[in-house]
Amino acid sequence: MLVKFAVAASLVASAAAHATFQELWINGVDQGSSCVRLPASNSPVTSVSTSDIACNANAASSQGVCEVMPGDEVTVEMHQQPGDRSCANEAIGGAHYGPINVYMAKVSDATTAVGSSAAWFKVSEMGLPSSNPDYWATEVLNDNCGHYTFTVPSDIAPGNYLIRAEVIALHVASQPGGAQFYMSCFQINVGGSGSANPPTVSFPGAYSASDPGILINIYEQLNSYEIPGPSPYATSSPTVATTPYPTTATWNTALQPSTVPTVVPTAGTKGIGKA
């Protein structure tokens, strides 16, 4: 009965709790929406076999390309409604529990590259950071006002890339096709003199609808969770802790801006922090 109630409650809340990754930060400097391919709506993609699974549905390319160096800390920022950066609202609500994945793909031109034709490698992931009680990556995201930070691999080759930031919401994922995928792609240029070209996957192709991390009942105690997709390159996934996960924000929410820059910042712009 408890499971049925939880699922029903999630269905009621889901329409108001959709979200998108909208902004980017580089070493704590707010890039805003200057280099994001904003999706046409905050609704999820629910099929792993459609080309929309790469960079979302009807996401228009941006004129901006954000400059990144190997080893930089990059933060993606998610909110429920376009332009809303308030920390008073959950980044993704309605019990939309699940993992976070971040991928990169080297492309010839980030402004014109087609996400479903790109070759992607994972650079970061978080699934179930604690099982006592079950605590999901999306809850950590909400603790940090929608911010999730990863490190650009130190050895990748220079050039244009796409970043694919993704949340997989599992609140109704016990039914085939129930998992909800929320992703956005960002356009960047990586400097440096690296030469690594990590092994890649394709979208669609990287996920199956029956993957254990996609077809899953999260309303039972989970002591482990298999994050969909390949292992992240040059880093490891956080292990599942058996102690309560700390809910204190690592992002400086007091300095969260209310406006959204739409132009790539000039070099030397001061940053604020990380999550």
C-alpha positions as CSV (number, residue, x, y, z in Angstrom):
1,M,0.0,0.0,0.0
2,L,2.9,2.4,0.9
3,V,4.5,1.7,-2.5
4,K,1.2,2.4,-4.4
5,F,0.7,5.7,-2.5
6,A,4.3,6.8,-3.1
7,V,4.0,6.1,-6.9
8,A,0.6,7.9,-7.0
9,A,2.0,10.9,-5.2
10,S,4.9,11.1,-7.6
11,L,2.6,11.0,-10.6
12,V,0.5,13.9,-9.2
13,A,3.6,16.0,-8.5
14,S,5.5,15.2,-11.7
15,A,3.8,17.7,-14.0
16,A,4.9,20.6,-11.8
17,A,8.4,19.3,-11.1
18,H,10.0,19.0,-14.5
19,A,13.3,20.8,-15.0
20,T,16.2,21.7,-17.3
21,F,19.9,22.3,-17.0
22,Q,20.0,26.0,-18.0
23,E,23.3,27.6,-16.9
24,L,27.0,26.8,-16.8
25,W,29.8,27.9,-14.5
26,I,33.6,27.6,-15.1
27,N,35.8,27.8,-12.0
28,G,33.0,29.6,-10.2
29,V,32.4,32.2,-13.0
30,D,28.8,32.4,-14.1
31,Q,28.5,31.8,-17.8
32,G,24.7,31.9,-17.6
33,S,22.9,30.6,-20.6
34,S,25.5,32.0,-23.0
35,C,26.6,28.6,-24.4
36,V,23.7,26.2,-23.6
37,R,21.3,24.6,-26.1
38,L,18.1,25.3,-24.2
39,P,15.4,22.7,-24.7
40,A,12.1,23.8,-26.0
41,S,10.4,22.8,-22.8
42,N,11.1,21.3,-19.4
43,S,9.4,18.1,-20.2
44,P,11.5,14.9,-20.1
45,V,12.6,12.5,-22.8
46,T,11.2,9.0,-22.0
47,S,12.6,6.9,-24.9
48,V,16.2,5.9,-24.9
49,S,16.0,5.0,-28.6
50,T,15.1,8.5,-30.0
51,S,17.7,11.0,-31.1
52,D,16.2,13.4,-28.5
53,I,18.1,11.4,-25.9
54,A,21.3,13.1,-26.9
55,C,20.6,16.8,-26.4
56,N,16.8,16.9,-25.7
57,A,13.9,17.7,-27.9
58,N,14.1,20.7,-30.2
59,A,17.1,22.2,-28.5
60,A,18.4,25.0,-30.6
61,S,22.1,25.6,-30.9
62,S,23.6,28.7,-29.2
63,Q,25.9,31.3,-30.8
64,G,28.1,31.2,-27.7
65,V,31.0,28.8,-27.0
66,C,32.4,28.9,-23.5
67,E,36.2,28.6,-23.0
68,V,37.4,25.8,-20.8
69,M,40.9,24.4,-19.9
70,P,41.8,20.8,-18.9
71,G,41.5,20.5,-15.1
72,D,38.9,23.3,-14.8
73,E,36.0,22.9,-12.5
74,V,32.7,23.1,-14.5
75,T,29.3,23.4,-12.8
76,V,26.0,22.7,-14.5
77,E,22.9,24.3,-13.0
78,M,19.3,23.0,-13.1
79,H,16.0,24.6,-12.3
80,Q,12.3,23.8,-12.9
81,Q,11.3,27.0,-14.7
82,P,13.2,29.0,-17.4
83,G,15.2,31.8,-15.9
84,D,14.3,30.9,-12.3
85,R,17.5,30.7,-10.3
86,S,16.0,31.0,-6.8
87,C,17.3,28.6,-4.2
88,A,13.9,28.8,-2.5
89,N,12.6,26.3,-5.1
90,E,13.9,22.8,-5.6
91,A,15.9,22.4,-8.7
92,I,13.9,19.3,-9.6
93,G,11.0,18.5,-7.3
94,G,8.1,16.1,-7.1
95,A,10.2,13.2,-5.6
96,H,12.1,13.0,-8.9
97,Y,14.9,10.9,-7.4
98,G,17.7,9.5,-9.5
99,P,21.3,9.8,-10.8
100,I,23.3,12.6,-12.4
101,N,25.5,11.9,-15.4
102,V,27.8,14.3,-17.3
103,Y,29.3,13.4,-20.7
104,M,31.5,15.2,-23.2
105,A,31.9,14.7,-26.9
106,K,34.7,16.1,-29.2
107,V,33.2,17.8,-32.2
108,S,34.5,19.9,-35.1
109,D,32.1,22.8,-34.5
110,A,30.2,23.0,-31.2
111,T,27.6,25.4,-32.7
112,T,26.5,23.0,-35.4
113,A,27.4,19.5,-34.1
114,V,24.5,17.1,-34.0
115,G,24.4,15.4,-30.5
116,S,23.0,12.1,-31.8
117,S,25.9,11.8,-34.3
118,A,28.6,12.6,-31.7
119,A,30.8,10.2,-29.8
120,W,30.4,10.7,-26.0
121,F,32.5,9.8,-23.0
122,K,31.4,10.1,-19.4
123,V,33.3,12.5,-17.2
124,S,31.3,12.4,-14.0
125,E,28.4,10.6,-12.3
126,M,26.6,10.3,-9.0
127,G,23.9,7.8,-8.2
128,L,23.0,6.8,-4.7
129,P,25.5,8.4,-2.4
130,S,24.0,6.9,0.7
131,S,21.7,4.0,1.5
132,N,21.1,4.9,5.2
133,P,18.6,6.2,4.3
134,D,18.5,6.0,0.5
135,Y,19.7,9.4,-0.7
136,W,19.9,10.3,-4.4
137,A,22.1,12.5,-6.5
138,T,19.1,14.7,-7.3
139,E,18.7,15.3,-3.6
140,V,22.3,16.5,-3.4
141,L,21.5,18.7,-6.4
142,N,18.6,20.2,-4.6
143,D,20.7,20.8,-1.5
144,N,23.0,22.8,-3.7
145,C,20.5,25.0,-5.5
146,G,20.6,22.9,-8.7
147,H,24.4,23.0,-9.0
148,Y,26.6,20.0,-9.8
149,T,30.4,20.4,-10.3
150,F,32.8,18.1,-12.2
151,T,36.4,18.4,-13.3
152,V,37.3,18.5,-17.0
153,P,39.8,15.6,-17.6
154,S,43.4,16.9,-17.5
155,D,44.6,15.1,-20.6
156,I,41.9,15.5,-23.3
157,A,42.8,16.9,-26.7
158,P,42.0,20.6,-27.4
159,G,39.1,21.6,-29.6
160,N,35.4,22.1,-29.6
161,Y,33.3,19.8,-27.4
162,L,29.7,19.4,-26.3
163,I,28.9,18.8,-22.6
164,R,25.8,16.7,-21.9
165,A,24.4,17.1,-18.4
166,E,21.7,14.7,-17.4
167,V,19.3,13.7,-14.6
168,I,17.4,10.5,-14.8
169,A,14.3,10.6,-12.7
170,L,13.2,7.2,-11.4
171,H,10.0,8.0,-9.5
172,V,7.9,5.9,-11.9
173,A,10.7,3.8,-13.4
174,S,9.2,0.4,-12.2
175,Q,7.3,0.3,-15.5
176,P,9.1,0.0,-18.8
177,G,9.4,3.5,-20.3
178,G,8.8,5.1,-17.0
179,A,12.2,6.6,-16.4
180,Q,12.4,10.3,-17.3
181,F,15.6,11.8,-18.8
182,Y,16.3,15.5,-18.4
183,M,19.4,16.7,-20.3
184,S,20.9,19.8,-21.9
185,C,24.0,20.2,-24.0
186,F,26.5,23.0,-23.6
187,Q,29.0,24.3,-26.3
188,I,32.6,24.7,-25.1
189,N,36.1,25.0,-26.5
190,V,38.9,23.2,-24.6
191,G,42.4,24.6,-24.6
192,G,45.6,23.1,-23.6
193,S,47.8,20.5,-25.3
194,G,46.4,17.2,-24.3
195,S,46.1,14.2,-26.6
196,A,43.7,11.8,-25.0
197,N,40.7,10.6,-26.8
198,P,38.7,8.4,-24.4
199,P,36.5,5.5,-25.5
200,T,33.1,6.6,-26.4
201,V,29.4,5.7,-26.7
202,S,26.5,7.0,-28.7
203,F,23.2,8.5,-27.9
204,P,20.9,6.8,-28.7
205,G,22.7,3.5,-28.0
206,A,24.4,4.0,-24.6
207,Y,21.2,3.0,-22.7
208,S,18.7,0.2,-22.9
209,A,15.2,0.6,-21.5
210,S,15.8,-2.6,-19.4
211,D,19.1,-1.5,-17.9
212,P,18.9,-2.2,-14.1
213,G,19.5,1.5,-13.4
214,I,16.6,2.6,-15.6
215,L,14.0,-0.1,-15.0
216,I,13.9,-0.1,-11.2
217,N,11.6,0.2,-8.2
218,I,13.1,2.9,-5.9
219,Y,10.4,2.5,-3.3
220,E,12.1,-0.4,-1.7
221,Q,15.4,-0.3,0.3
222,L,18.3,-0.1,-2.0
223,N,21.8,-0.9,-0.8
224,S,23.4,-0.4,-4.2
225,Y,22.6,1.2,-7.5
226,E,24.0,0.6,-11.0
227,I,24.3,4.0,-12.7
228,P,23.4,3.7,-16.4
229,G,26.1,4.2,-19.1
230,P,29.8,3.6,-19.1
231,S,32.2,4.2,-16.3
232,P,33.5,7.8,-16.1
233,Y,36.8,8.6,-17.7
234,A,39.8,9.3,-15.4
235,T,37.7,9.4,-12.3
236,S,35.5,7.1,-10.2
237,S,31.9,7.1,-9.0
238,P,31.2,7.9,-5.3
239,T,30.7,4.7,-3.3
240,V,27.4,4.2,-1.5
241,A,27.8,5.3,2.1
242,T,26.1,3.4,5.0
243,T,25.9,6.6,7.0
244,P,23.5,9.5,6.4
245,Y,24.6,11.8,3.6
246,P,25.3,15.3,4.7
247,T,22.7,17.8,3.5
248,T,24.8,20.9,4.0
249,A,25.3,22.8,0.7
250,T,28.8,23.0,-0.7
251,W,27.6,25.6,-3.2
252,N,27.6,29.2,-1.8
253,T,23.8,29.6,-2.1
254,A,24.0,33.1,-0.4
255,L,25.8,34.4,-3.5
256,Q,23.4,32.7,-6.0
257,P,22.5,35.3,-8.7
258,S,19.0,36.1,-9.7
259,T,19.7,37.1,-13.3
260,V,21.0,35.0,-16.2
261,P,23.9,36.2,-18.3
262,T,23.4,35.6,-22.0
263,V,26.8,36.6,-23.2
264,V,30.1,34.6,-22.6
265,P,32.0,36.5,-19.8
266,T,35.3,38.2,-20.6
267,A,38.5,36.7,-19.3
268,G,39.3,37.5,-15.7
269,T,35.7,37.7,-14.4
270,K,35.6,36.9,-10.7
271,G,34.0,33.6,-9.6
272,I,32.1,32.7,-6.4
273,G,32.5,29.0,-5.5
274,K,31.6,25.4,-6.3
275,A,29.2,22.5,-5.5
